[in-house]
Amino acid sequence: MRNYDHPNLFNFRDLGGYATADGRVTRWRRLFRSDSLSRIDPADAASFTALGVRTVIDLRRPREVERDGRVHAFHGLTYHHLHPVHAEWEEATDAAETSDARWLANRYLDLAEHGHAAITAAVEVIADADNAPVVVHCVAGKDRTGVVSAVTLGALGVPDDVIAEDYALTQGATERSMQFLRRLNPEVAKMPTRWLDSPAETMQLFLADLRERHGSVRAYLALPDATYARLEEHLLERPA
């Protein structure tokens, strides 16, 4: 099952079932992506803990964690706060860019470059089979989570178009998520529309940018070969 319905989460899904270029597929129920797990309450707890999650990687800024709290300390759950440093979107210098997809891809490239240390640390956590199942999340589960998910899948050999299709699945969750957030904070309604979009083109542009700069996703991550071997060993399998 790709999408999971938790009462206060809107963008929680499994990254299993995606085929790689060499014919393997990503394993189900090993790696999940989500919007903020700080919203898990008793109504969510049973459905969340039933997945057997062992590890949470929280990509939010420190102030976001302070504001909203972190995931509940469920028994046996390990929590990593790995904040990828990146510029505030309000400070973007390309405000005149007419393409929303291009503008978002520029934000992701900035995130990838300035937040490299936290992103690679997240992939190293994901690569350790003892940590699985792992959930990666930020606030909306779209941007920071989208970049970490993309480079993880890219390092495994999942084609760009498949990664982009997964990223675009967030669009269906955005309106429900925004309705929830507007009830908590009416200021959210003032957020620029382009900040909320998740067109597949954005992820395709970002991955092309990353390869243009670094040659490949693995070259960007610059992790040891042993890390990639572990990543493949527990996240990939041959289809039956």
Kinemage of the C-alpha trace (Angstrom):
@kinemage 1
@onewidth
@group {chain A} dominant
@subgroup {mainchain}
@vectorlist {calphas} color= white
{ca met a 1} P 0.000 0.000 0.000
{ca arg a 2} L 1.438 3.381 -1.027
{ca asn a 3} L -0.617 5.863 1.021
{ca tyr a 4} L -1.606 5.496 4.654
{ca asp a 5} L -4.533 7.311 6.219
{ca his a 6} L -3.648 8.778 9.602
{ca pro a 7} L -6.188 11.241 11.064
{ca asn a 8} L -3.802 14.188 11.457
{ca leu a 9} L -1.253 13.342 8.760
{ca phe a 10} L -1.958 14.061 5.117
{ca asn a 11} L 1.174 13.112 3.181
{ca phe a 12} L 2.346 9.814 4.684
{ca arg a 13} L 3.385 7.212 2.131
{ca asp a 14} L 5.605 4.223 1.487
{ca leu a 15} L 8.561 4.481 -0.899
{ca gly a 16} L 8.396 0.784 -1.719
{ca gly a 17} L 7.558 -0.760 -5.067
{ca tyr a 18} L 9.628 1.523 -7.292
{ca ala a 19} L 11.641 -0.216 -10.011
{ca thr a 20} L 15.302 0.578 -10.557
{ca ala a 21} L 17.155 0.710 -13.860
{ca asp a 22} L 18.579 -2.799 -13.275
{ca gly a 23} L 15.186 -4.413 -12.666
{ca arg a 24} L 15.132 -4.544 -8.885
{ca val a 25} L 12.427 -2.836 -6.827
{ca thr a 26} L 12.421 -0.921 -3.563
{ca arg a 27} L 11.130 -2.948 -0.642
{ca trp a 28} L 7.824 -2.085 0.969
{ca arg a 29} L 7.544 -0.931 4.597
{ca arg a 30} L 11.218 -0.042 4.939
{ca leu a 31} L 11.183 3.676 4.135
{ca phe a 32} L 8.310 6.127 4.520
{ca arg a 33} L 7.978 9.851 3.882
{ca ser a 34} L 5.572 12.134 5.729
{ca asp a 35} L 4.443 15.546 6.779
{ca ser a 36} L 5.078 16.550 10.395
{ca leu a 37} L 4.850 13.679 12.868
{ca ser a 38} L 4.456 16.220 15.670
{ca arg a 39} L 0.733 16.082 14.892
{ca ile a 40} L 0.364 12.429 15.866
{ca asp a 41} L -2.154 12.201 18.664
{ca pro a 42} L -3.938 9.211 20.233
{ca ala a 43} L -6.113 8.941 17.128
{ca asp a 44} L -2.994 8.334 15.028
{ca ala a 45} L -0.956 6.311 17.486
{ca ala a 46} L -2.379 2.862 16.740
{ca ser a 47} L -2.129 3.180 12.959
{ca phe a 48} L 1.378 4.657 13.199
{ca thr a 49} L 2.847 2.174 15.672
{ca ala a 50} L 1.313 -0.725 13.745
{ca leu a 51} L 3.851 0.001 11.002
{ca gly a 52} L 6.657 -0.923 13.411
{ca val a 53} L 8.592 2.289 12.767
{ca arg a 54} L 11.957 2.231 14.519
{ca thr a 55} L 13.488 5.512 13.370
{ca val a 56} L 12.282 9.043 12.641
{ca ile a 57} L 14.381 11.581 10.743
{ca asp a 58} L 13.081 15.092 11.382
{ca leu a 59} L 14.328 17.633 8.807
{ca arg a 60} L 12.615 20.716 10.217
{ca arg a 61} L 14.362 23.882 11.320
{ca pro a 62} L 15.069 24.086 15.082
{ca arg a 63} L 12.468 26.825 15.474
{ca glu a 64} L 9.836 24.601 13.815
{ca val a 65} L 10.594 21.793 16.233
{ca glu a 66} L 10.391 24.239 19.137
{ca arg a 67} L 7.117 25.645 17.850
{ca asp a 68} L 5.316 22.394 17.031
{ca gly a 69} L 7.112 19.776 19.116
{ca arg a 70} L 8.567 16.474 17.961
{ca val a 71} L 7.121 13.030 17.416
{ca his a 72} L 5.964 11.327 20.593
{ca ala a 73} L 8.651 9.174 22.195
{ca phe a 74} L 7.007 5.862 21.387
{ca his a 75} L 8.677 2.803 22.928
{ca gly a 76} L 11.620 1.637 20.834
{ca leu a 77} L 11.593 4.696 18.554
{ca thr a 78} L 14.878 6.470 17.761
{ca tyr a 79} L 14.671 10.137 16.837
{ca his a 80} L 17.176 12.062 14.680
{ca his a 81} L 16.886 15.812 14.188
{ca leu a 82} L 18.906 16.513 11.027
{ca his a 83} L 18.319 20.072 9.881
{ca pro a 84} L 19.637 20.791 6.359
{ca val a 85} L 20.809 24.406 6.379
{ca his a 86} L 19.202 26.434 3.589
{ca ala a 87} L 18.143 29.973 2.793
{ca glu a 88} L 14.752 31.313 3.787
{ca trp a 89} L 12.500 31.273 0.744
{ca glu a 90} L 11.526 34.888 1.367
{ca glu a 91} L 15.157 35.774 0.611
{ca ala a 92} L 15.205 34.158 -2.843
{ca thr a 93} L 16.837 36.435 -5.415
{ca asp a 94} L 14.969 34.983 -8.406
{ca ala a 95} L 11.504 36.261 -7.519
{ca ala a 96} L 10.967 37.310 -11.145
{ca glu a 97} L 11.280 33.685 -12.343
{ca thr a 98} L 8.008 33.020 -14.176
{ca ser a 99} L 8.139 29.214 -13.975
{ca asp a 100} L 6.989 27.896 -10.608
{ca ala a 101} L 8.653 24.549 -11.336
{ca arg a 102} L 11.970 26.236 -12.090
{ca trp a 103} L 11.703 28.465 -9.008
{ca leu a 104} L 11.072 25.480 -6.744
{ca ala a 105} L 13.915 23.514 -8.345
{ca asn a 106} L 16.225 26.432 -7.551
{ca arg a 107} L 15.170 26.223 -3.896
{ca tyr a 108} L 15.906 22.493 -3.851
{ca leu a 109} L 19.337 22.965 -5.384
{ca asp a 110} L 20.139 25.536 -2.697
{ca leu a 111} L 18.927 23.069 -0.085
{ca ala a 112} L 21.029 20.264 -1.555
{ca glu a 113} L 24.186 22.360 -1.629
{ca his a 114} L 23.954 24.165 1.706
{ca gly a 115} L 22.275 21.295 3.531
{ca his a 116} L 24.607 18.613 2.193
{ca ala a 117} L 25.852 17.465 5.610
{ca ala a 118} L 22.386 16.811 7.025
{ca ile a 119} L 21.152 15.205 3.798
{ca thr a 120} L 24.052 12.760 3.651
{ca ala a 121} L 23.619 12.023 7.359
{ca ala a 122} L 19.968 11.180 6.674
{ca val a 123} L 20.913 8.786 3.864
{ca glu a 124} L 23.444 7.099 6.154
{ca val a 125} L 20.715 6.524 8.743
{ca ile a 126} L 18.427 5.125 6.042
{ca ala a 127} L 21.211 2.822 4.797
{ca asp a 128} L 21.459 1.004 8.141
{ca ala a 129} L 19.014 -1.903 8.053
{ca asp a 130} L 18.845 -1.961 11.854
{ca asn a 131} L 17.105 1.431 11.708
{ca ala a 132} L 14.264 0.291 9.452
{ca pro a 133} L 11.456 1.031 9.091
{ca val a 134} L 12.410 4.715 8.829
{ca val a 135} L 10.136 7.738 8.422
{ca val a 136} L 11.585 10.952 6.958
{ca his a 137} L 9.546 14.103 7.509
{ca cys a 138} L 9.560 17.897 7.567
{ca val a 139} L 6.511 20.181 7.912
{ca ala a 140} L 4.541 19.452 4.753
{ca gly a 141} L 6.546 16.418 3.647
{ca lys a 142} L 7.151 18.077 0.292
{ca asp a 143} L 10.402 20.041 0.004
{ca arg a 144} L 13.081 18.872 2.441
{ca thr a 145} L 11.495 15.438 2.602
{ca gly a 146} L 11.197 15.467 -1.182
{ca val a 147} L 14.906 16.160 -1.636
{ca val a 148} L 16.028 13.450 0.818
{ca ser a 149} L 13.600 10.972 -0.733
{ca ala a 150} L 14.780 11.890 -4.227
{ca val a 151} L 18.496 11.484 -3.561
{ca thr a 152} L 17.898 8.211 -1.706
{ca leu a 153} L 15.864 6.775 -4.575
{ca gly a 154} L 18.318 8.226 -7.080
{ca ala a 155} L 21.255 6.578 -5.307
{ca leu a 156} L 19.375 3.278 -5.577
{ca gly a 157} L 18.963 3.695 -9.333
{ca val a 158} L 15.279 4.624 -9.497
{ca pro a 159} L 14.756 6.638 -12.720
{ca asp a 160} L 14.155 10.372 -12.492
{ca asp a 161} L 10.668 10.198 -13.969
{ca val a 162} L 9.573 7.707 -11.308
{ca ile a 163} L 11.073 9.861 -8.543
{ca ala a 164} L 9.265 12.879 -10.009
{ca glu a 165} L 5.966 10.998 -10.087
{ca asp a 166} L 6.343 10.113 -6.420
{ca tyr a 167} L 7.124 13.739 -5.567
{ca ala a 168} L 4.020 14.900 -7.461
{ca leu a 169} L 1.789 12.652 -5.316
{ca thr a 170} L 2.125 15.330 -2.637
{ca gln a 171} L -0.134 17.632 -4.659
{ca gly a 172} L -3.156 15.537 -3.734
{ca ala a 173} L -2.421 15.976 -0.026
{ca thr a 174} L -1.672 19.692 -0.108
{ca glu a 175} L -5.183 21.107 0.098
{ca arg a 176} L -6.215 18.873 3.023
{ca ser a 177} L -2.995 19.774 4.792
{ca met a 178} L -3.492 23.503 4.189
{ca gln a 179} L -7.057 23.395 5.487
{ca phe a 180} L -5.748 21.862 8.700
{ca leu a 181} L -2.910 24.389 9.024
{ca arg a 182} L -5.166 27.372 8.319
{ca arg a 183} L -7.333 26.390 11.264
{ca leu a 184} L -4.253 26.445 13.484
{ca asn a 185} L -2.733 29.595 12.010
{ca pro a 186} L -4.709 31.884 9.650
{ca glu a 187} L -1.412 33.489 8.535
{ca val a 188} L -0.755 30.337 6.507
{ca ala a 189} L -3.335 31.588 4.001
{ca lys a 190} L -0.896 34.334 3.007
{ca met a 191} L 1.710 31.849 1.823
{ca pro a 192} L 2.573 32.301 -1.894
{ca thr a 193} L 0.845 29.767 -4.100
{ca arg a 194} L 4.093 28.631 -5.754
{ca trp a 195} L 5.402 27.493 -2.378
{ca leu a 196} L 2.624 24.918 -2.199
{ca asp a 197} L 2.970 23.302 -5.626
{ca ser a 198} L 4.681 19.992 -6.341
{ca pro a 199} L 4.717 19.524 -10.132
{ca ala a 200} L 6.737 16.560 -11.377
{ca glu a 201} L 8.738 18.953 -13.546
{ca thr a 202} L 10.261 20.517 -10.427
{ca met a 203} L 11.871 17.260 -9.343
{ca gln a 204} L 13.052 16.473 -12.874
{ca leu a 205} L 14.702 19.897 -13.093
{ca phe a 206} L 16.308 19.526 -9.679
{ca leu a 207} L 17.780 16.094 -10.431
{ca ala a 208} L 19.089 17.357 -13.781
{ca asp a 209} L 20.692 20.322 -11.977
{ca leu a 210} L 22.285 18.010 -9.433
{ca arg a 211} L 23.793 15.815 -12.151
{ca glu a 212} L 25.023 18.829 -14.090
{ca arg a 213} L 26.940 19.998 -11.035
{ca his a 214} L 28.111 16.678 -9.643
{ca gly a 215} L 27.836 14.067 -12.386
{ca ser a 216} L 25.479 11.743 -10.491
{ca val a 217} L 23.395 11.524 -7.344
{ca arg a 218} L 25.981 9.264 -5.738
{ca ala a 219} L 28.755 11.682 -6.608
{ca tyr a 220} L 26.735 14.464 -4.972
{ca leu a 221} L 26.265 12.438 -1.791
{ca ala a 222} L 29.935 11.336 -1.809
{ca leu a 223} L 29.294 8.492 0.631
{ca pro a 224} L 31.534 5.422 0.960
{ca asp a 225} L 30.841 2.514 -1.386
{ca ala a 226} L 30.017 0.404 1.668
{ca thr a 227} L 27.118 2.739 2.486
{ca tyr a 228} L 25.609 2.308 -0.964
{ca ala a 229} L 26.059 -1.462 -0.669
{ca arg a 230} L 24.129 -1.468 2.620
{ca leu a 231} L 21.474 0.808 1.127
{ca glu a 232} L 20.931 -1.574 -1.768
{ca glu a 233} L 21.075 -4.714 0.357
{ca his a 234} L 18.140 -3.861 2.567
{ca leu a 235} L 16.094 -1.514 0.370
{ca leu a 236} L 16.195 -3.409 -2.933
{ca glu a 237} L 14.991 -6.835 -3.967
{ca arg a 238} L 14.350 -8.815 -7.125
{ca pro a 239} L 10.668 -9.005 -8.028
{ca ala a 240} L 9.078 -12.406 -7.478
